[in-house]
Amino acid sequence: PVDALVLVPPSNTTFRTWAQRSVVANFKPTPFQKDAMHVWLDRLLAIAPMPLPEHGQGFREALDTAYAANDTTSWRHLADRFGATHALVNQAEVLEPLPGRPLVVHGPWALYALLPRLP
């Protein structure tokens, strides 16, 4: 859907443009605004839970590894927290496949619907 909100690996900075869909966060920040940067970093660390590194070197790669380590419970929590409707994963990197079948597969990439929580 055109109003989809998608979880994407943090290093993926092109999905938003090519798919013309909103993403929760990615590594490409918006122009610097102090308050917005805090929100951006909070979102990044929510979708890719990890401690902040002492040095920035390797941060983007570490974020992708942390994103790929999300499990079924984590995906559900992220969908609830941000209202995300879909998740994009690199099937070669994700540690635990998302529930259900992917809606779209292109090379190593798979797009999954994050189903609404049942009452």
Order of alpha helices (4+ residues) and beta strands (2+ residues): beta-alpha-beta-alpha-alpha-alpha-beta-beta-beta
